[in-house]
């Protein structure tokens, strides 16, 4: 089965997930987490990608990134992967693949879902039962978006900047988002979009992307194919 083509729209944020091979860990020490962040910072700068949120779990990572140049995310992830895999293999005297296939990504409708995606990403350690509150997990962007901590990795998206006129106001409003319960339906929407590499957004946003890229942005409808679909397949085959 051929791979889906990558979404390639500069200026439109993407949710990215990459897992360890066989779901095994690829962070073994604090130095490893810090090395990954250092490589992420360098690769993002080199390929003009803006990082809005991230979380480094033991066996997978989530990123929310806006590419500012064509193929920026693909180039960033390739460079990041090469640097980090070489570091891990050298440090731990191992060989072989580190990742479970290629990374997955989906487009994000920033006007409606950017903040939702940021919360989803930074709540991962809470959902995993690792901490009670996202501020307790140091390997995510929460304390950079919600507190005064700065690492030089995060670029504030224009939607985030609308939360307040000052950094303090924006951080206060952002912290308030985590006091609300994220409904299961919304969690499933985020997961479906990233797992199937589609689009998280409103219907009109998906329609717009389909026209621009001429590719599927929604999950296919379940059930028997329509007569129109059967005829289309028939005429292709004859």
Secondary structure as UniProt FT lines:
FT   TURN            10..11
FT   STRAND          13..20
FT   HELIX           21..23
FT   HELIX           30..46
FT   TURN            47..48
FT   STRAND          49..56
FT   STRAND          60..67
FT   TURN            70..71
FT   HELIX           72..91
FT   TURN            92..93
FT   STRAND          104..108
FT   HELIX           110..122
FT   HELIX           124..127
FT   TURN            128..129
FT   HELIX           134..136
FT   TURN            138..139
FT   HELIX           142..145
FT   HELIX           158..161
FT   TURN            162..163
FT   HELIX           167..177
FT   TURN            178..179
FT   HELIX           184..195
FT   TURN            196..197
FT   STRAND          199..200
FT   HELIX           203..213
FT   HELIX           227..237
//
